[in-house]
Amino acid sequence: MLINREVSPVLIKASPNSTFDILLQRAQKEGRIGGKHRCGVCGMTHQSEGEALACCAKLRDKQR
């Protein structure tokens, strides 16, 4: 939504439910942001150690 250009040429977000916000909330809920356990290959964080170990297991196995 664009407000009146005479007042200000600033774009204002019409809805707080943008795709970015939804994906960010989902990633935080799943632990991919702010999780306690980190994948050793890609560095993504997870809620559990098992999820972190399984994250890039296929890549890790190919490197060996």
C-alpha positions in Angstrom: 0.0 0.0 0.0 1.5 3.3 -1.0 0.7 6.4 1.1 0.2 9.8 -0.4 3.4 10.9 -2.2 2.8 14.5 -1.1 3.2 13.4 2.5 5.9 10.8 2.1 7.2 8.5 -0.7 7.4 5.6 1.7 5.8 2.2 1.1 3.9 0.8 4.0 3.3 -3.0 4.4 -0.4 -3.6 4.1 -0.5 -6.8 6.0 1.7 -8.2 8.8 1.1 -11.7 7.4 3.6 -11.6 4.6 5.3 -14.7 3.4 8.6 -13.8 5.0 6.9 -13.3 8.4 5.1 -16.7 8.1 8.3 -18.5 7.1 10.3 -16.8 9.8 7.8 -17.9 12.5 7.7 -21.4 11.2 11.6 -21.6 11.2 11.7 -20.3 14.8 9.0 -22.8 15.9 10.9 -25.7 14.3 14.1 -24.6 15.9 15.9 -23.8 12.7 16.5 -20.4 14.1 17.6 -20.2 17.7 17.8 -24.0 18.2 20.3 -25.4 20.7 21.8 -28.1 18.5 23.8 -27.2 15.3 24.4 -29.3 12.2 28.1 -29.9 11.7 27.9 -29.6 7.9 25.6 -26.6 7.1 25.4 -25.0 10.6 21.6 -24.9 10.7 20.2 -25.1 14.3 17.7 -27.7 15.5 15.7 -28.4 18.6 17.2 -31.9 19.2 20.6 -33.5 18.7 19.1 -36.2 16.5 17.6 -33.7 14.1 21.0 -31.9 13.9 22.8 -35.2 13.1 20.2 -36.2 10.5 20.2 -32.8 8.8 23.0 -33.3 6.3 23.6 -37.0 6.9 23.6 -37.8 3.1 26.2 -35.1 2.4 28.3 -36.3 5.4 28.2 -39.9 4.2 29.3 -38.9 0.6 32.3 -37.0 2.0 33.7 -40.1 3.7 
